[in-house]
């Protein structure tokens, strides 16, 4: 693992851990590395001081940096807006038919049939949630900002 000091287009500094340099480059290219402060995906590596051992037998010194409290409310809203736009662009809104469509796709998958590549999203009642859980249908509940906020 490698730790990079990163900086977003708005000047916020933060750190990120990656498997290697290529992993950072790929994630940054796909806009998967985002600033926890403002949600900006324009992120670059910042200048870093190299770690140099003084003697071969010297043990590395553990860093004691305080943990960041995480992104603030405005940054979280920015991330939720981005999540909503991504889901709306890449998935089909099936509305109140979500539970029925999820069950249909689950059944097709169990029968070995190929599923449509486009995912679905929508709404369901608590009773429908329980039914999907009883049947072993996987789904995720996402925090959803209002359209006016997105």
DSSP file (Angstrom, degrees, kcal/mol; ACC not computed):
  #  RESIDUE AA STRUCTURE BP1 BP2  ACC     N-H-->O    O-->H-N    N-H-->O    O-->H-N    TCO  KAPPA ALPHA  PHI   PSI    X-CA   Y-CA   Z-CA
    1    1 A X              0   0    0      0, 0.0     2,-0.4     0, 0.0    18,-0.2   0.000 360.0 360.0 360.0 147.5    0.0    0.0    0.0
    2    2 A X  E     -A   18   0A   0     16,-3.0    16,-2.7    18,-0.1     2,-0.5  -0.987 360.0-144.6-129.8 139.1    1.1    3.5   -0.7
    3    3 A X  E     -A   17   0A   0     -2,-0.4     2,-0.4    14,-0.2    14,-0.2  -0.892  16.9-169.1-105.8 128.3   -0.1    6.7    1.0
    4    4 A X  E     -A   16   0A   0     12,-3.0    12,-2.2    -2,-0.5     2,-0.5  -0.917  22.5-133.2-114.6 142.2   -0.4    9.9   -1.1
    5    5 A X  E     -A   15   0A   0     -2,-0.4    41,-3.5    41,-0.4     2,-0.3  -0.828  37.6-164.9 -83.3 129.9   -1.0   13.4    0.1
    6    6 A X  E     -AB  14  45A   0      8,-4.0     8,-2.2    -2,-0.5     2,-0.4  -0.806  16.9-163.3-121.0 158.6   -3.8   14.7   -2.3
    7    7 A X  E     -AB  13  44A   0     37,-2.5    37,-2.4    -2,-0.3     6,-0.2  -0.991  12.6-142.6-143.0 132.5   -5.2   18.1   -3.1
    8    8 A X  E >   - B   0  43A   0      4,-2.1     3,-2.0    -2,-0.4    35,-0.2  -0.350  37.3 -96.0 -87.1 173.2   -8.4   18.9   -4.9
    9    9 A X  T 3  S+     0   0    0     33,-1.1    34,-0.1     1,-0.3    -1,-0.1   0.662 125.0  56.8 -62.8 -17.6   -9.0   21.7   -7.4
   10   10 A X  T 3  S-     0   0    0     32,-0.1    -1,-0.3     2,-0.1     0, 0.0   0.365 121.1-105.8 -95.9   4.4  -10.3   23.9   -4.5
   11   11 A X    <   +     0   0    0     -3,-2.0     2,-0.3     1,-0.3    -2,-0.1   0.487  68.8 146.6  90.0   2.9   -7.1   23.5   -2.6
   12   12 A X        -     0   0    0      1,-0.0    -4,-2.1    -5,-0.0     2,-0.4  -0.580  37.2-145.4 -74.9 133.6   -8.3   21.1    0.1
   13   13 A X  E     +A    7   0A   0     -2,-0.3     2,-0.3    -6,-0.2    -6,-0.2  -0.796  31.5 144.5-100.8 142.9   -5.6   18.7    1.3
   14   14 A X  E     -A    6   0A   0     -8,-2.2    -8,-4.0    -2,-0.4     2,-0.3  -0.952  38.2-112.3-160.5 171.9   -6.2   15.1    2.4
   15   15 A X  E     -A    5   0A   0     -2,-0.3     2,-0.3   -10,-0.2   -10,-0.2  -0.820  22.2-170.1-116.0 157.3   -4.6   11.7    2.2
   16   16 A X  E     -A    4   0A   0    -12,-2.2   -12,-3.0    -2,-0.3     2,-0.4  -0.996  14.8-139.8-144.0 146.7   -5.5    8.5    0.3
   17   17 A X  E     +A    3   0A   0     -2,-0.3     2,-0.3   -14,-0.2   -14,-0.2  -0.905  25.8 176.0-109.3 134.8   -4.2    5.0    0.4
   18   18 A X  E     -A    2   0A   0    -16,-2.7   -16,-3.0    -2,-0.4     3,-0.1  -0.950  42.2-119.5-138.1 154.6   -3.8    3.0   -2.8
   19   19 A X  S    S-     0   0    0     -2,-0.3     2,-0.3   -18,-0.2    -1,-0.1   0.909  91.9 -33.8 -58.3 -43.8   -2.4   -0.4   -3.9
   20   20 A X  S  > S-     0   0    0    -18,-0.1     4,-1.7   -19,-0.1     3,-0.3  -0.934  73.6 -78.8-163.8-179.8    0.2    1.3   -6.1
   21   21 A X  H  > S+     0   0    0     -2,-0.3     4,-2.4     1,-0.2     5,-0.1   0.860 125.8  55.3 -61.6 -36.7    0.7    4.4   -8.2
   22   22 A X  H  > S+     0   0    0      1,-0.2     4,-2.5     2,-0.2    -1,-0.2   0.865 103.9  55.0 -65.2 -35.4   -1.3    2.8  -11.1
   23   23 A X  H  > S+     0   0    0     -3,-0.3     4,-2.4     2,-0.2     5,-0.2   0.914 109.0  47.6 -64.2 -42.2   -4.3    2.2   -8.9
   24   24 A X  H  X S+     0   0    0     -4,-1.7     4,-3.0     2,-0.2     5,-0.3   0.959 111.9  49.7 -61.0 -49.4   -4.3    5.9   -8.0
   25   25 A X  H  X S+     0   0    0     -4,-2.4     4,-2.4     1,-0.2    -2,-0.2   0.898 112.7  47.2 -57.7 -43.2   -4.0    7.0  -11.6
   26   26 A X  H  X S+     0   0    0     -4,-2.5     4,-1.7     2,-0.2    -1,-0.2   0.926 114.4  45.6 -65.6 -45.8   -6.9    4.7  -12.7
   27   27 A X  H  <>S+     0   0    0     -4,-2.4     5,-3.0     1,-0.2     6,-0.7   0.899 114.0  48.8 -66.3 -40.1   -9.2    5.8   -9.9
   28   28 A X  H ><5S+     0   0    0     -4,-3.0     3,-1.5    -5,-0.2    -1,-0.2   0.910 109.1  53.3 -65.4 -41.3   -8.4    9.4  -10.5
   29   29 A X  H 3<5S+     0   0    0     -4,-2.4    -1,-0.2     1,-0.3    -2,-0.2   0.865 110.5  47.2 -59.9 -37.1   -9.0    9.1  -14.2
   30   30 A X  T 3<5S-     0   0    0     -4,-1.7    -1,-0.3    -5,-0.1    -2,-0.2   0.298 115.9-116.5 -88.9   9.6  -12.4    7.5  -13.5
   31   31 A X  T < 5S+     0   0    0     -3,-1.5    -3,-0.2    10,-0.1    -2,-0.1   0.843  77.9 128.7  58.7  37.3  -13.3   10.3  -11.0
   32   32 A X      < +     0   0    0     -5,-3.0     2,-0.7    -6,-0.1    -4,-0.2   0.576  51.3  77.7 -95.2 -13.1  -13.5    7.8   -8.1
   33   33 A X        +     0   0    0     -6,-0.7     2,-0.3     8,-0.2    10,-0.2  -0.880  67.1 173.4 -97.5 117.0  -11.1    9.8   -5.9
   34   34 A X        -     0   0    0     -2,-0.7     2,-0.3     8,-0.1     7,-0.2  -0.926  37.6-103.0-129.2 151.6  -13.0   12.7   -4.4
   35   35 A X     >  -     0   0    0      5,-2.3     4,-2.2    -2,-0.3     5,-0.1  -0.533  20.9-149.4 -70.4 126.7  -12.3   15.4   -1.9
   36   36 A X  T  4 S+     0   0    0     -2,-0.3    36,-0.2     1,-0.2    -1,-0.1   0.687  95.3  54.3 -70.9 -15.4  -14.0   14.6    1.5
   37   37 A X  T  4 S+     0   0    0     34,-0.2    35,-0.3     3,-0.1    38,-0.2   0.908 131.8   0.5 -82.7 -45.5  -14.3   18.3    2.1
   38   38 A X  T  4 S-     0   0    0      2,-0.1    -2,-0.2    37,-0.1    -1,-0.0   0.494  89.7-115.3-127.2  -7.1  -16.1   19.5   -1.0
   39   39 A X     <  +     0   0    0     -4,-2.2     2,-0.2     1,-0.3    -3,-0.1   0.544  57.2 156.7  83.6   5.8  -16.7   16.4   -3.2
   40   40 A X        -     0   0    0      1,-0.1    -5,-2.3    -6,-0.1    -1,-0.3  -0.477  31.4-162.3 -68.3 131.9  -14.5   17.7   -6.1
   41   41 A X        +     0   0    0     -7,-0.2     2,-1.5    -2,-0.2    -8,-0.2   0.398  66.1 100.4 -95.6   1.1  -13.2   14.9   -8.3
   42   42 A X        +     0   0    0    -11,-0.1   -33,-1.1    -7,-0.0     2,-0.4  -0.685  57.3 160.1 -85.4  86.8  -10.4   17.0   -9.7
   43   43 A X  E     +B    8   0A   0     -2,-1.5     2,-0.3   -35,-0.2   -35,-0.2  -0.912  18.4 178.0-120.3 136.9   -7.7   15.5   -7.5
   44   44 A X  E     -B    7   0A   0    -37,-2.4   -37,-2.5    -2,-0.4     2,-0.2  -0.916  38.2 -94.5-130.8 159.2   -3.9   15.5   -7.9
   45   45 A X  E     -B    6   0A   0     -2,-0.3   -39,-0.3   -39,-0.2     2,-0.2  -0.541  42.3-142.4 -70.0 137.1   -1.0   14.2   -5.8
   46   46 A X        -     0   0    0    -41,-3.5   -41,-0.4    -2,-0.2     2,-0.1  -0.548  33.5 -77.6 -94.9 165.4    0.4   16.9   -3.6
   47   47 A X        -     0   0    0     -2,-0.2     2,-0.3   -43,-0.1    -1,-0.1  -0.397  55.5-171.6 -61.4 135.4    4.1   17.4   -2.8
   48   48 A X        -     0   0    0     -2,-0.1     2,-0.4    -3,-0.1    -1,-0.0  -0.963  25.0-122.4-131.8 148.2    5.3   14.9   -0.2
   49   49 A X        -     0   0    0     -2,-0.3     2,-0.1     1,-0.1     0, 0.0  -0.756  38.6-115.9 -84.5 135.2    8.5   14.5    1.8
   50   50 A X        -     0   0    0     -2,-0.4     2,-0.7     1,-0.1    -1,-0.1  -0.370  22.0-116.8 -70.7 151.1   10.0   11.1    1.2
   51   51 A X        -     0   0    0     -2,-0.1     2,-0.5     2,-0.0    -1,-0.1  -0.808  38.6-177.9 -88.1 117.7   10.3    8.6    4.1
   52   52 A X        -     0   0    0     -2,-0.7     2,-0.3     0, 0.0    -2,-0.0  -0.975  20.7-139.7-123.0 124.7   14.0    8.0    4.7
   53   53 A X        -     0   0    0     -2,-0.5     3,-0.1     1,-0.1     7,-0.1  -0.636   6.4-150.1 -79.7 138.1   15.4    5.6    7.3
   54   54 A X  S    S+     0   0    0     -2,-0.3     2,-0.3     1,-0.2    -1,-0.1   0.881  80.6  13.9 -76.7 -39.2   18.4    7.0    9.1
   55   55 A X  S >  S-     0   0    0      1,-0.1     3,-1.3     4,-0.1    -1,-0.2  -0.955  77.1-118.0-134.3 154.0   20.0    3.6    9.8
   56   56 A X  T 3  S+     0   0    0     -2,-0.3    -1,-0.1     1,-0.3    -2,-0.0   0.848 116.0  47.9 -59.8 -34.9   19.2    0.1    8.4
   57   57 A X  T 3  S+     0   0    0      2,-0.1    -1,-0.3    -3,-0.0     2,-0.2   0.518  84.7 115.8 -86.1  -3.8   18.2   -1.2   11.8
   58   58 A X    <   -     0   0    0     -3,-1.3     2,-0.2     1,-0.1     3,-0.1  -0.460  63.2-133.9 -69.5 132.2   16.0    1.8   12.7
   59   59 A X        -     0   0    0     -2,-0.2    -1,-0.1     1,-0.1    -2,-0.1  -0.598  30.1 -98.1 -82.6 145.9   12.4    0.8   13.1
   60   60 A X        -     0   0    0     -2,-0.2     2,-0.5     1,-0.1    -1,-0.1  -0.357  36.8-123.0 -63.6 143.7    9.8    3.0   11.3
   61   61 A X        -     0   0    0     -3,-0.1     2,-0.2     1,-0.0    -1,-0.1  -0.758  23.5-121.4 -90.7 130.5    8.2    5.6   13.6
   62   62 A X        -     0   0    0     -2,-0.5     2,-0.3     1,-0.1    -1,-0.0  -0.499  25.6-124.5 -71.1 136.2    4.4    5.4   13.8
   63   63 A X        -     0   0    0     -2,-0.2     2,-0.3     1,-0.1    -1,-0.1  -0.602  16.8-161.1 -80.5 141.7    2.6    8.6   12.7
   64   64 A X        +     0   0    0     -2,-0.3     2,-0.4     2,-0.0    -1,-0.1  -0.560  28.4 153.7-123.0  67.4    0.3   10.1   15.3
   65   65 A X        -     0   0    0     -2,-0.3     3,-0.1     1,-0.1    -2,-0.0  -0.786  48.6-109.6 -94.1 136.9   -1.9   12.4   13.2
   66   66 A X        -     0   0    0     -2,-0.4     2,-0.2     1,-0.1    -1,-0.1  -0.364  37.2-107.6 -64.0 143.6   -5.4   13.2   14.5
   67   67 A X        -     0   0    0      1,-0.1     2,-0.2     2,-0.1    -1,-0.1  -0.499  32.3-114.8 -71.9 138.1   -8.2   11.6   12.6
   68   68 A X        -     0   0    0     -2,-0.2     3,-0.1     1,-0.1    -1,-0.1  -0.494  17.9-128.8 -69.4 140.7  -10.2   14.0   10.5
   69   69 A X        -     0   0    0      1,-0.2    -1,-0.1    -2,-0.2     2,-0.1   0.566  53.9-112.9 -69.4  -5.1  -13.8   14.2   11.7
   70   70 A X        -     0   0    0      2,-0.0    -1,-0.2     0, 0.0   -34,-0.0  -0.331  53.3 -28.9  99.0 175.6  -14.9   13.6    8.1
   71   71 A X        -     0   0    0     -2,-0.1   -34,-0.2    -3,-0.1   -33,-0.1  -0.306  64.9-120.2 -68.0 148.8  -16.7   15.7    5.6
   72   72 A X     >  -     0   0    0    -35,-0.3     4,-2.3   -36,-0.2     5,-0.2  -0.175  36.5 -88.0 -79.0 178.5  -19.0   18.4    6.7
   73   73 A X  H  > S+     0   0    0      1,-0.2     4,-2.3     2,-0.2     5,-0.2   0.858 126.2  51.3 -58.4 -39.3  -22.7   18.7    5.9
   74   74 A X  H  > S+     0   0    0      2,-0.2     4,-1.9     1,-0.2    -1,-0.2   0.898 110.9  48.2 -68.1 -38.8  -22.2   20.7    2.7
   75   75 A X  H  > S+     0   0    0      2,-0.2     4,-2.3     1,-0.2    -2,-0.2   0.890 111.1  51.2 -67.1 -38.5  -19.6   18.1    1.4
   76   76 A X  H  X S+     0   0    0     -4,-2.3     4,-2.5     2,-0.2    -2,-0.2   0.913 108.8  50.6 -64.7 -41.6  -22.0   15.3    2.2
   77   77 A X  H  X S+     0   0    0     -4,-2.3     4,-2.3     1,-0.2    -1,-0.2   0.891 109.0  52.5 -62.4 -38.8  -24.8   17.0    0.3
   78   78 A X  H  X S+     0   0    0     -4,-1.9     4,-2.0     2,-0.2    -2,-0.2   0.920 110.5  47.5 -61.6 -44.3  -22.5   17.4   -2.6
   79   79 A X  H  X S+     0   0    0     -4,-2.3     4,-2.3     1,-0.2    -2,-0.2   0.892 111.6  50.1 -65.0 -39.9  -21.7   13.6   -2.5
   80   80 A X  H  X S+     0   0    0     -4,-2.5     4,-2.4     2,-0.2    65,-0.3   0.869 109.0  52.1 -67.6 -36.3  -25.4   12.7   -2.3
   81   81 A X  H  X S+     0   0    0     -4,-2.3     4,-2.4     2,-0.2    -1,-0.2   0.923 110.9  47.8 -62.5 -43.2  -26.2   14.9   -5.2
   82   82 A X  H  X S+     0   0    0     -4,-2.0     4,-2.2     2,-0.2    -2,-0.2   0.897 110.0  52.5 -65.3 -40.6  -23.5   13.2   -7.3
   83   83 A X  H  X S+     0   0    0     -4,-2.3     4,-2.6     2,-0.2     5,-0.2   0.934 110.0  48.6 -59.7 -47.0  -24.8    9.8   -6.2
   84   84 A X  H  X S+     0   0    0     -4,-2.4     4,-2.8     1,-0.2     5,-0.2   0.928 110.9  49.4 -61.4 -45.8  -28.3   10.6   -7.3
   85   85 A X  H  X S+     0   0    0     -4,-2.4     4,-1.9     1,-0.2    -1,-0.2   0.895 112.1  49.4 -61.1 -39.3  -27.1   11.9  -10.7
   86   86 A X  H  X S+     0   0    0     -4,-2.2     4,-2.1     2,-0.2    -2,-0.2   0.937 112.2  46.5 -65.5 -46.9  -25.1    8.8  -11.2
   87   87 A X  H  X S+     0   0    0     -4,-2.6     4,-2.0     1,-0.2    -2,-0.2   0.929 113.3  49.3 -61.7 -45.5  -27.9    6.4  -10.3
   88   88 A X  H  < S+     0   0    0     -4,-2.8    -1,-0.2     1,-0.2    -2,-0.2   0.851 114.3  45.9 -63.6 -33.6  -30.4    8.3  -12.5
   89   89 A X  H  < S+     0   0    0     -4,-1.9    -1,-0.2    -5,-0.2    -2,-0.2   0.825 122.8  32.9 -77.6 -31.4  -27.9    8.3  -15.5
   90   90 A X  H  < S+     0   0    0     -4,-2.1    29,-0.7    -5,-0.1     2,-0.3   0.542 114.1  53.8-106.7  -7.9  -27.0    4.6  -15.2
   91   91 A X  E  < S-c  119   0B   0     -4,-2.0     2,-0.5    -5,-0.2    29,-0.3  -0.833  76.4-113.0-128.5 163.9  -30.1    2.9  -14.0
   92   92 A X  E     -c  120   0B   0     27,-3.0    29,-2.2    -2,-0.3     2,-0.8  -0.834  24.9-132.8 -98.3 129.8  -33.8    2.6  -14.9
   93   93 A X  E     +c  121   0B   0     -2,-0.5    29,-0.2    27,-0.2    27,-0.1  -0.725  29.1 171.4 -82.2 110.4  -36.4    4.1  -12.6
   94   94 A X  E >   -     0   0B   0     27,-2.8     3,-2.0    -2,-0.8    28,-0.2   0.340  24.2-163.0-101.1   4.9  -39.1    1.5  -12.1
   95   95 A X  E >   -c  122   0B   0     26,-0.7    28,-2.0     1,-0.3     3,-1.4  -0.192  66.8  -2.2  56.6-131.3  -40.9    3.5   -9.4
   96   96 A X  T 3  S+     0   0    0      1,-0.3     3,-0.4    26,-0.2    -1,-0.3   0.560 124.9  71.7 -72.8  -7.6  -43.3    1.5   -7.2
   97   97 A X  T <>  +     0   0    0     -3,-2.0     4,-2.7     1,-0.2    -1,-0.3   0.326  66.3 108.7 -85.4   8.2  -42.7   -1.6   -9.3
   98   98 A X  H <> S+     0   0    0     -3,-1.4     4,-2.9    25,-0.6     5,-0.2   0.909  75.8  46.6 -55.6 -50.2  -39.2   -1.9   -7.7
   99   99 A X  H  > S+     0   0    0     24,-0.5     4,-2.3    -3,-0.4    -1,-0.2   0.913 114.8  46.9 -61.9 -43.5  -39.9   -5.0   -5.5
  100  100 A X  H  > S+     0   0    0     -4,-0.3     4,-2.3     2,-0.2    -1,-0.2   0.911 114.9  46.2 -64.3 -42.2  -41.6   -6.9   -8.3
  101  101 A X  H  X S+     0   0    0     -4,-2.7     4,-2.4     2,-0.2    -2,-0.2   0.890 112.0  50.7 -69.1 -38.8  -38.9   -6.1  -10.8
  102  102 A X  H  X S+     0   0    0     -4,-2.9     4,-2.1    -5,-0.3    -1,-0.2   0.903 112.0  48.0 -64.3 -40.3  -36.1   -7.0   -8.3
  103  103 A X  H  X S+     0   0    0     -4,-2.3     4,-2.4    -5,-0.2    -2,-0.2   0.907 110.9  51.3 -65.7 -41.8  -37.9  -10.3   -7.7
  104  104 A X  H  X S+     0   0    0     -4,-2.3     4,-2.3     1,-0.2    -2,-0.2   0.925 112.0  46.0 -60.8 -45.4  -38.3  -11.0  -11.4
  105  105 A X  H  X S+     0   0    0     -4,-2.4     4,-2.4     2,-0.2    -1,-0.2   0.874 110.8  53.4 -66.4 -37.2  -34.5  -10.3  -12.0
  106  106 A X  H  X S+     0   0    0     -4,-2.1     4,-2.2     2,-0.2    -1,-0.2   0.921 109.8  48.0 -62.0 -44.4  -33.6  -12.5   -9.0
  107  107 A X  H  X S+     0   0    0     -4,-2.4     4,-1.6     2,-0.2    -2,-0.2   0.918 111.2  50.4 -63.7 -44.4  -35.7  -15.4  -10.4
  108  108 A X  H  <>S+     0   0    0     -4,-2.3     5,-2.5     1,-0.2    -1,-0.2   0.911 110.3  50.3 -59.0 -43.0  -34.1  -15.0  -13.9
  109  109 A X  H ><5S+     0   0    0     -4,-2.4     3,-1.5     1,-0.2    -1,-0.2   0.899 107.9  52.2 -64.2 -40.7  -30.6  -15.0  -12.3
  110  110 A X  H 3<5S+     0   0    0     -4,-2.2    -1,-0.2     1,-0.3    -2,-0.2   0.819 107.2  53.9 -64.6 -29.5  -31.4  -18.2  -10.4
  111  111 A X  T 3<5S-     0   0    0     -4,-1.6    -1,-0.3    -5,-0.2    -2,-0.2   0.433 120.7-111.3 -83.8   0.7  -32.5  -19.8  -13.6
  112  112 A X  T < 5 +     0   0    0     -3,-1.5    -3,-0.2     1,-0.3     2,-0.1   0.602  68.1 145.4  82.7  11.9  -29.2  -18.9  -15.2
  113  113 A X      < -     0   0    0     -5,-2.5     2,-0.4    -6,-0.2    -1,-0.3  -0.481  55.9-102.5 -83.2 155.8  -30.6  -16.3  -17.6
  114  114 A X        -     0   0    0     -2,-0.1     2,-0.2     1,-0.0    -1,-0.1  -0.610  35.3-140.7 -78.8 131.0  -28.7  -13.2  -18.5
  115  115 A X        -     0   0    0     -2,-0.4    -1,-0.0     1,-0.1   -10,-0.0  -0.571  28.0 -93.7 -88.2 153.4  -29.9  -10.0  -16.8
  116  116 A X        -     0   0    0     -2,-0.2    -1,-0.1     1,-0.1   -11,-0.0  -0.379  31.7-130.7 -60.1 145.6  -30.1   -6.7  -18.5
  117  117 A X  S    S+     0   0    0     -3,-0.1     2,-0.4     2,-0.0    -1,-0.1   0.811  85.3  86.0 -71.1 -29.1  -27.0   -4.6  -17.9
  118  118 A X  S    S-     0   0    0      1,-0.1   -27,-0.2   -27,-0.1    -2,-0.1  -0.601  75.7-139.0 -78.0 126.8  -28.8   -1.6  -16.8
  119  119 A X  E     -c   91   0B   0    -29,-0.7   -27,-3.0    -2,-0.4     2,-0.3  -0.097  14.5-128.9 -73.3 178.2  -29.7   -1.6  -13.0
  120  120 A X  E     -c   92   0B   0    -29,-0.3     2,-0.3   -27,-0.1   -27,-0.2  -0.896  20.1-177.0-128.6 158.4  -32.9   -0.5  -11.5
  121  121 A X  E     +c   93   0B   0    -29,-2.2   -27,-2.8    -2,-0.3   -26,-0.7  -0.976  23.5 114.5-148.1 160.3  -34.1    1.9   -8.8
  122  122 A X  E     -c   95   0B   0     -2,-0.3     2,-0.3   -29,-0.2   -26,-0.2  -0.958  54.2 -64.5 171.5-156.1  -37.4    2.8   -7.2
  123  123 A X        +     0   0    0    -28,-2.0   -25,-0.6    -2,-0.3   -24,-0.5  -0.832  36.4 179.2-123.4 159.9  -39.4    2.6   -4.1
  124  124 A X        -     0   0    0     -2,-0.3     2,-0.1   -26,-0.1   -27,-0.1  -0.987  26.4-111.6-155.4 159.7  -41.0   -0.1   -2.0
  125  125 A X     >  -     0   0    0     -2,-0.3     4,-2.1   -29,-0.1     5,-0.1  -0.363  36.3-105.8 -85.3 168.9  -43.0   -0.6    1.2
  126  126 A X  H  > S+     0   0    0      1,-0.2     4,-2.3     2,-0.2     5,-0.2   0.875 122.6  54.2 -62.9 -37.8  -41.7   -2.3    4.3
  127  127 A X  H  > S+     0   0    0      1,-0.2     4,-2.0     2,-0.2    -1,-0.2   0.911 108.5  48.6 -62.5 -42.3  -43.8   -5.4    3.5
  128  128 A X  H  > S+     0   0    0      2,-0.2     4,-2.4     1,-0.2    -2,-0.2   0.879 109.2  53.4 -65.7 -37.4  -42.1   -5.6    0.1
  129  129 A X  H  X S+     0   0    0     -4,-2.1     4,-2.6     1,-0.2    -2,-0.2   0.933 108.6  49.2 -60.5 -46.3  -38.7   -5.2    1.7
  130  130 A X  H  X S+     0   0    0     -4,-2.3     4,-2.6     1,-0.2    -1,-0.2   0.892 109.9  51.9 -62.1 -39.7  -39.4   -8.1    4.1
  131  131 A X  H  X S+     0   0    0     -4,-2.0     4,-1.8     2,-0.2    -1,-0.2   0.930 110.3  47.7 -62.7 -45.5  -40.5  -10.2    1.1
  132  132 A X  H  X>S+     0   0    0     -4,-2.4     5,-2.7     1,-0.2     4,-0.6   0.911 112.8  49.0 -62.3 -42.2  -37.3   -9.5   -0.8
  133  133 A X  H ><5S+     0   0    0     -4,-2.6     3,-1.0     1,-0.2    -2,-0.2   0.912 109.4  52.1 -63.7 -42.3  -35.2  -10.3    2.3
  134  134 A X  H 3<5S+     0   0    0     -4,-2.6    -1,-0.2     1,-0.2    -2,-0.2   0.847 111.8  47.2 -61.2 -34.1  -37.1  -13.6    2.9
  135  135 A X  H 3<5S-     0   0    0     -4,-1.8    -1,-0.2    -5,-0.2    -2,-0.2   0.510 115.7-115.5 -86.7  -5.3  -36.5  -14.6   -0.7
  136  136 A X  T <<5 +     0   0    0     -3,-1.0     2,-0.5    -4,-0.6    -3,-0.2   0.748  57.2 159.9  78.7  23.1  -32.8  -13.7   -0.5
  137  137 A X      < -     0   0    0     -5,-2.7     2,-0.3    -6,-0.2    -1,-0.3  -0.683  35.2-134.9 -82.0 125.6  -33.0  -10.9   -3.1
  138  138 A X        +     0   0    0     -2,-0.5     2,-0.3   -36,-0.1    -1,-0.0  -0.640  38.3 149.6 -83.2 136.1  -30.1   -8.5   -2.7
  139  139 A X        -     0   0    0     -2,-0.3     2,-0.4     2,-0.0     0, 0.0  -0.956  32.8-134.9-153.2 166.0  -30.8   -4.7   -2.8
  140  140 A X        -     0   0    0     -2,-0.3     2,-0.6     2,-0.0    -2,-0.0  -0.986   9.2-140.1-129.3 140.6  -29.3   -1.6   -1.3
  141  141 A X        -     0   0    0     -2,-0.4     2,-0.4     3,-0.0    -2,-0.0  -0.885  25.3-163.8 -97.3 124.8  -31.0    1.3    0.3
  142  142 A X        -     0   0    0     -2,-0.6     2,-0.3   -58,-0.0    -2,-0.0  -0.851  26.0-111.4-111.0 144.0  -29.4    4.6   -0.7
  143  143 A X        -     0   0    0     -2,-0.4     2,-0.5     1,-0.0   -59,-0.1  -0.598  40.6-157.8 -68.4 131.4  -29.8    8.0    0.9
  144  144 A X        -     0   0    0     -2,-0.3     2,-0.2   -61,-0.0   -63,-0.1  -0.949   7.7-151.6-123.9 116.2  -31.7   10.1   -1.6
  145  145 A X        -     0   0    0     -2,-0.5     5,-0.1   -65,-0.3   -68,-0.0  -0.534  36.4 -93.8 -80.9 153.8  -31.7   13.9   -1.8
  146  146 A X    >>  -     0   0    0     -2,-0.2     4,-1.2     1,-0.1     3,-1.0  -0.235  33.2-112.5 -62.2 154.6  -34.8   15.6   -3.2
  147  147 A X  T 34 S+     0   0    0      1,-0.3     3,-0.5     2,-0.2    -1,-0.1   0.869 118.5  58.0 -56.6 -38.5  -34.8   16.5   -6.9
  148  148 A X  T 34 S+     0   0    0      1,-0.2    -1,-0.3     2,-0.2    -2,-0.0   0.803 109.4  45.5 -64.4 -27.6  -34.6   20.2   -6.0
  149  149 A X  T <4        0   0    0     -3,-1.0    -1,-0.2     1,-0.2    -2,-0.2   0.669 360.0 360.0 -87.1 -17.7  -31.4   19.5   -4.1
  150  150 A X     <        0   0    0     -4,-1.2    -1,-0.2    -3,-0.5    -2,-0.2   0.474 360.0 360.0 -84.4 360.0  -29.8   17.3   -6.8
